[in-house]
């Protein structure tokens, strides 16, 4: 009898935790110089050598490391993505999404579907944003993860939309400025405003300076539920609106509407849920479930975006096709009638 594909789906938690453990132990950093034995690596990572050898064998079976001898392992190009200093690192993303808080929340998905309430809030006693505000280490992991993801998708966002037509671009909830730095490098005549809570802006000066755009970018701290900087030509929000329910999302967009000039634009970089599920939009679907268990947000259809924008006094003017690689779309909104 053929193996049920349902079992492959169910056992997906095993490789997820194997790779997460490698990320948590900084195993790739310890292997960066070349092949190492489990004993050598155990000393460097503070682990139990026989158990680490078993983990390394599991990683070898997945192509993350290569076994060069009975007890000699070398990092593969795939595994290099676990190095903390690799430009294509996904270590922060793995530590966030497979870490104990998100992992535990996904484990309570059934109760979330029964109740309609996020598992995170129920299990940890507060919202994810409130929790991170009290947990500096998790906040740092979140910021690193968001920067990693943004570095991956920034080239396609820039290729798929003309930011050069704007004089001043305000990136709201822009974190350390990874996206805005890429936008400003692609639009050398533009100026930027990076806007976020103080915790999100922690590494902003370094990121903007390393990108060579610090002289064209103002860093401003604040709460987009209350107000956003006035005078920008474009208000950019990447992966922000999906974090919130309709009421809170409308509040953010209303802040933009109040600050906008008549010719300004709101640019939402988000997934747009299709009317029918296909394999190509599986990422959108999984992101929507993550919003369900971790936050009170959701991925929205085009019609839902239109309604949300209208509630804030805005009108959907255009939308790019799904961008290759991530499936994001750039939704352009203007002041409503």
DADALIN-V450490 format. One record per residue. PSI is psi in degrees with one decimal (* if undefined). NEAR is the number of other C-alpha atoms within 10 Angstrom. D_FIRST is the distance of its C-alpha to the first C-alpha in Angstrom with 1 decimal. Layout:
psi:PSI near:NEAR d_first:D_FIRST
psi:PSI near:NEAR d_first:D_FIRST
This chain:
psi:134.9 near:3 d_first:0.0
psi:145.2 near:4 d_first:3.8
psi:134.9 near:7 d_first:6.5
psi:131.7 near:8 d_first:8.8
psi:-20.8 near:8 d_first:12.1
psi:-33.3 near:8 d_first:13.9
psi:-38.7 near:9 d_first:13.4
psi:-38.9 near:10 d_first:15.0
psi:-46.4 near:9 d_first:17.7
psi:-37.2 near:9 d_first:18.3
psi:7.3 near:10 d_first:18.6
psi:-18.7 near:10 d_first:21.0
psi:-24.6 near:12 d_first:23.8
psi:-56.6 near:11 d_first:23.4
psi:-32.2 near:14 d_first:24.6
psi:-45.6 near:13 d_first:27.1
psi:-28.3 near:16 d_first:28.8
psi:-47.5 near:17 d_first:28.7
psi:-39.0 near:22 d_first:30.5
psi:-42.7 near:22 d_first:32.8
psi:-40.6 near:17 d_first:33.8
psi:-40.4 near:23 d_first:34.7
psi:-43.7 near:24 d_first:36.8
psi:-36.2 near:18 d_first:38.4
psi:-2.6 near:15 d_first:39.4
psi:38.7 near:17 d_first:40.9
psi:-39.4 near:23 d_first:38.9
psi:-37.5 near:24 d_first:39.2
psi:-40.1 near:19 d_first:43.0
psi:-21.1 near:18 d_first:43.1
psi:3.0 near:22 d_first:41.2
psi:-29.8 near:15 d_first:43.3
psi:-11.8 near:10 d_first:45.7
psi:-174.8 near:10 d_first:43.2
psi:139.9 near:18 d_first:40.8
psi:155.7 near:19 d_first:41.1
psi:163.8 near:20 d_first:39.9
psi:-33.6 near:21 d_first:38.4
psi:-44.6 near:17 d_first:41.7
psi:-45.3 near:13 d_first:43.7
psi:-35.6 near:21 d_first:41.5
psi:-40.6 near:20 d_first:41.5
psi:-39.8 near:11 d_first:45.3
psi:-30.2 near:15 d_first:45.5
psi:-2.8 near:17 d_first:43.0
psi:43.0 near:10 d_first:44.0
psi:172.3 near:14 d_first:40.6
psi:114.1 near:13 d_first:39.3
psi:-47.7 near:17 d_first:38.8
psi:-38.0 near:12 d_first:35.8
psi:-37.7 near:11 d_first:34.0
psi:-37.8 near:20 d_first:34.9
psi:-38.7 near:20 d_first:33.6
psi:-39.1 near:12 d_first:30.1
psi:-42.7 near:17 d_first:30.4
psi:-38.1 near:25 d_first:31.6
psi:-39.7 near:19 d_first:28.6
psi:-41.8 near:17 d_first:26.3
psi:-35.5 near:21 d_first:28.5
psi:-37.3 near:19 d_first:28.3
psi:-19.9 near:13 d_first:24.5
psi:-1.9 near:15 d_first:25.1
psi:11.6 near:15 d_first:28.0
psi:-37.1 near:23 d_first:30.7
psi:166.8 near:23 d_first:32.4
psi:132.7 near:20 d_first:32.2
psi:117.1 near:21 d_first:32.4
psi:-11.7 near:13 d_first:35.4
psi:-179.5 near:10 d_first:35.6
psi:-36.3 near:9 d_first:34.4
psi:54.1 near:14 d_first:36.2
psi:124.5 near:18 d_first:37.4
psi:143.9 near:23 d_first:35.9
psi:141.9 near:22 d_first:37.1
psi:137.7 near:27 d_first:36.6
psi:170.0 near:17 d_first:34.9
psi:-33.9 near:12 d_first:36.1
psi:-46.3 near:11 d_first:33.4
psi:-22.4 near:25 d_first:34.5
psi:-22.9 near:22 d_first:38.1
psi:-7.3 near:19 d_first:37.4
psi:-9.2 near:27 d_first:37.6
psi:138.2 near:23 d_first:41.2
psi:-24.6 near:18 d_first:43.6
psi:9.1 near:11 d_first:46.1
psi:135.1 near:12 d_first:43.8
psi:-28.6 near:12 d_first:44.7
psi:22.3 near:15 d_first:41.1
psi:140.9 near:21 d_first:40.3
psi:18.4 near:23 d_first:37.8
psi:-43.5 near:26 d_first:38.5
psi:-40.5 near:26 d_first:40.3
psi:-41.7 near:22 d_first:37.6
psi:-41.7 near:21 d_first:35.0
psi:-30.7 near:23 d_first:37.5
psi:-55.2 near:22 d_first:38.1
psi:-18.7 near:18 d_first:34.7
psi:6.3 near:22 d_first:32.9
psi:170.5 near:18 d_first:36.0
psi:-35.1 near:11 d_first:36.4
psi:-49.6 near:19 d_first:38.0
psi:-39.8 near:18 d_first:35.6
psi:-46.0 near:16 d_first:32.6
psi:-37.7 near:17 d_first:33.9
psi:-43.9 near:22 d_first:34.6
psi:-31.9 near:22 d_first:31.1
psi:-14.6 near:13 d_first:29.9
psi:26.1 near:16 d_first:31.9
psi:-39.9 near:21 d_first:30.6
psi:-43.7 near:12 d_first:29.8
psi:-33.5 near:16 d_first:33.4
psi:-41.5 near:19 d_first:34.7
psi:-35.9 near:14 d_first:32.9
psi:-42.9 near:8 d_first:34.4
psi:-25.7 near:10 d_first:37.9
psi:5.8 near:13 d_first:38.2
psi:142.7 near:17 d_first:39.9
psi:136.1 near:25 d_first:38.9
psi:-38.6 near:28 d_first:37.2
psi:-51.9 near:26 d_first:39.5
psi:-40.8 near:18 d_first:42.6
psi:-40.8 near:16 d_first:41.4
psi:-32.9 near:13 d_first:40.2
psi:-4.2 near:13 d_first:43.0
psi:5.5 near:11 d_first:45.8
psi:167.3 near:12 d_first:46.9
psi:163.4 near:18 d_first:45.7
psi:-38.8 near:18 d_first:44.1
psi:-38.0 near:12 d_first:47.3
psi:-40.9 near:11 d_first:49.5
psi:-44.7 near:17 d_first:47.3
psi:-31.3 near:17 d_first:47.6
psi:-24.8 near:13 d_first:51.3
psi:-4.4 near:10 d_first:51.6
psi:96.6 near:11 d_first:49.2
psi:-38.9 near:12 d_first:50.6
psi:-44.9 near:11 d_first:47.7
psi:-37.3 near:17 d_first:45.1
psi:-42.1 near:19 d_first:47.5
psi:-39.5 near:18 d_first:47.8
psi:-43.2 near:20 d_first:44.0
psi:-47.3 near:19 d_first:43.8
psi:-41.7 near:21 d_first:46.6
psi:-41.5 near:23 d_first:45.1
psi:-44.0 near:21 d_first:41.7
psi:-37.4 near:20 d_first:43.4
psi:-41.1 near:20 d_first:45.5
psi:-48.0 near:19 d_first:42.5
psi:-42.0 near:18 d_first:40.7
psi:-40.2 near:20 d_first:44.0
psi:-35.5 near:17 d_first:44.6
psi:-40.7 near:17 d_first:41.2
psi:-12.6 near:17 d_first:41.9
psi:-43.5 near:18 d_first:45.7
psi:-41.3 near:14 d_first:45.9
psi:-32.7 near:16 d_first:44.0
psi:-44.7 near:24 d_first:46.0
psi:-38.7 near:19 d_first:49.2
psi:-27.1 near:12 d_first:48.1
psi:-4.3 near:17 d_first:47.1
psi:141.7 near:13 d_first:50.3
psi:97.4 near:12 d_first:54.0
psi:-13.2 near:18 d_first:55.4
psi:-12.0 near:17 d_first:58.5
psi:-2.6 near:12 d_first:60.3
psi:139.9 near:17 d_first:60.8
psi:-43.9 near:15 d_first:63.7
psi:127.6 near:22 d_first:62.4
psi:122.1 near:28 d_first:58.7
psi:119.8 near:28 d_first:58.0
psi:108.0 near:26 d_first:54.6
psi:128.4 near:27 d_first:54.1
psi:33.1 near:22 d_first:51.8
psi:2.6 near:26 d_first:51.7
psi:-131.2 near:24 d_first:51.1
psi:2.1 near:26 d_first:52.3
psi:12.5 near:31 d_first:53.1
psi:-46.9 near:22 d_first:50.3
psi:-46.5 near:26 d_first:49.9
psi:-37.6 near:28 d_first:53.6
psi:-42.6 near:26 d_first:54.4
psi:-40.0 near:19 d_first:52.2
psi:-44.6 near:24 d_first:53.6
psi:-33.0 near:25 d_first:57.2
psi:-33.5 near:16 d_first:56.6
psi:-18.8 near:16 d_first:55.4
psi:78.8 near:17 d_first:58.3
psi:-14.9 near:12 d_first:61.3
psi:-8.6 near:13 d_first:63.9
psi:156.2 near:19 d_first:62.1
psi:158.6 near:22 d_first:62.7
psi:155.5 near:26 d_first:60.3
psi:117.6 near:22 d_first:60.3
psi:121.7 near:27 d_first:57.6
psi:124.2 near:25 d_first:57.3
psi:174.8 near:23 d_first:55.3
psi:156.0 near:16 d_first:55.9
psi:-39.8 near:15 d_first:57.5
psi:-35.5 near:16 d_first:54.3
psi:-27.0 near:19 d_first:52.5
psi:6.7 near:21 d_first:55.4
psi:-42.7 near:16 d_first:55.6
psi:13.3 near:17 d_first:54.8
psi:-45.6 near:20 d_first:56.1
psi:-41.6 near:17 d_first:59.3
psi:-46.6 near:13 d_first:57.5
psi:-45.3 near:18 d_first:54.9
psi:-38.6 near:25 d_first:57.5
psi:-45.3 near:13 d_first:59.8
psi:-29.4 near:11 d_first:57.3
psi:-8.9 near:16 d_first:56.4
psi:24.7 near:13 d_first:60.2
psi:7.8 near:21 d_first:60.5
psi:-31.4 near:19 d_first:62.0
psi:-10.6 near:10 d_first:65.4
psi:14.0 near:16 d_first:63.9
psi:129.3 near:22 d_first:62.0
psi:133.2 near:15 d_first:63.3
psi:121.0 near:19 d_first:61.2
psi:130.2 near:17 d_first:61.8
psi:145.2 near:17 d_first:60.3
psi:178.9 near:15 d_first:59.9
psi:114.5 near:16 d_first:57.7
psi:-8.5 near:19 d_first:56.5
psi:-23.7 near:15 d_first:56.5
psi:-48.5 near:11 d_first:60.2
psi:161.5 near:17 d_first:61.3
psi:160.9 near:27 d_first:60.5
psi:139.1 near:20 d_first:63.0
psi:159.5 near:15 d_first:65.1
psi:-1.3 near:14 d_first:66.0
psi:154.4 near:25 d_first:62.8
psi:-27.0 near:22 d_first:61.9
psi:137.0 near:26 d_first:58.1
psi:108.9 near:28 d_first:56.2
psi:128.1 near:27 d_first:52.9
psi:106.6 near:21 d_first:50.1
psi:125.8 near:21 d_first:46.8
psi:39.7 near:17 d_first:43.9
psi:-51.9 near:17 d_first:46.5
psi:-32.9 near:23 d_first:46.4
psi:-13.9 near:23 d_first:42.7
psi:-13.9 near:19 d_first:43.5
psi:154.2 near:18 d_first:45.6
psi:175.1 near:15 d_first:45.7
psi:-39.5 near:19 d_first:47.8
psi:-47.5 near:11 d_first:51.0
psi:-37.5 near:15 d_first:50.9
psi:-39.6 near:20 d_first:49.8
psi:-36.6 near:21 d_first:52.7
psi:-41.6 near:18 d_first:55.0
psi:-47.6 near:23 d_first:54.1
psi:-32.9 near:26 d_first:54.5
psi:-36.2 near:23 d_first:57.8
psi:-39.9 near:19 d_first:59.1
psi:-45.0 near:30 d_first:58.4
psi:-39.8 near:26 d_first:60.2
psi:-31.8 near:15 d_first:63.2
psi:-15.3 near:17 d_first:63.5
psi:144.0 near:22 d_first:63.0
psi:165.0 near:16 d_first:65.7
psi:-28.5 near:11 d_first:65.4
psi:6.8 near:10 d_first:64.1
psi:167.3 near:21 d_first:61.6
psi:148.3 near:25 d_first:57.8
psi:130.1 near:28 d_first:54.9
psi:110.4 near:23 d_first:51.8
psi:122.6 near:22 d_first:48.5
psi:104.8 near:21 d_first:45.7
psi:166.7 near:22 d_first:42.6
psi:151.1 near:28 d_first:39.3
psi:118.6 near:24 d_first:39.7
psi:133.2 near:19 d_first:36.8
psi:160.1 near:14 d_first:35.8
psi:-28.3 near:8 d_first:35.8
psi:141.6 near:6 d_first:32.1
psi:134.4 near:11 d_first:29.3
psi:163.9 near:9 d_first:28.0
psi:-28.7 near:7 d_first:26.1
psi:-24.1 near:8 d_first:29.6
psi:24.8 near:17 d_first:31.0
psi:-35.0 near:12 d_first:28.3
psi:-40.7 near:13 d_first:30.9
psi:-43.8 near:22 d_first:33.3
psi:-44.8 near:18 d_first:30.8
psi:-37.4 near:12 d_first:30.0
psi:-37.6 near:14 d_first:33.8
psi:-41.0 near:20 d_first:34.5
psi:-36.4 near:17 d_first:32.2
psi:-40.1 near:22 d_first:34.0
psi:-34.6 near:19 d_first:37.3
psi:-42.4 near:24 d_first:36.1
psi:-26.4 near:27 d_first:35.4
psi:-33.0 near:26 d_first:38.1
psi:-170.6 near:22 d_first:40.9
psi:17.6 near:22 d_first:42.3
psi:-167.3 near:22 d_first:41.8
psi:158.2 near:22 d_first:39.5
psi:144.4 near:26 d_first:38.6
psi:153.5 near:19 d_first:40.6
psi:170.2 near:14 d_first:40.6
psi:-43.0 near:16 d_first:43.6
psi:-38.2 near:12 d_first:45.2
psi:-36.1 near:14 d_first:44.9
psi:-41.7 near:21 d_first:46.5
psi:-45.3 near:17 d_first:49.3
psi:-40.6 near:17 d_first:49.9
psi:-45.1 near:21 d_first:49.9
psi:-41.9 near:23 d_first:52.4
psi:-36.5 near:19 d_first:54.6
psi:-22.0 near:18 d_first:54.9
psi:8.8 near:21 d_first:56.3
psi:26.3 near:19 d_first:58.7
psi:164.9 near:23 d_first:56.7
psi:134.2 near:21 d_first:55.3
psi:119.9 near:21 d_first:52.3
psi:-37.2 near:14 d_first:53.9
psi:165.5 near:12 d_first:51.1
psi:129.0 near:17 d_first:47.6
psi:159.7 near:14 d_first:46.1
psi:165.0 near:13 d_first:42.9
psi:129.9 near:17 d_first:39.9
psi:136.0 near:18 d_first:40.8
psi:140.0 near:13 d_first:38.4
psi:-59.9 near:9 d_first:36.4
psi:-29.8 near:18 d_first:36.8
psi:1.4 near:18 d_first:37.0
psi:156.9 near:24 d_first:40.3
psi:149.0 near:22 d_first:43.0
psi:114.5 near:24 d_first:46.8
psi:118.5 near:24 d_first:48.2
psi:127.3 near:20 d_first:52.0
psi:148.8 near:25 d_first:54.1
psi:164.2 near:22 d_first:57.9
psi:136.5 near:22 d_first:60.3
psi:170.7 near:15 d_first:59.9
psi:* near:7 d_first:62.7
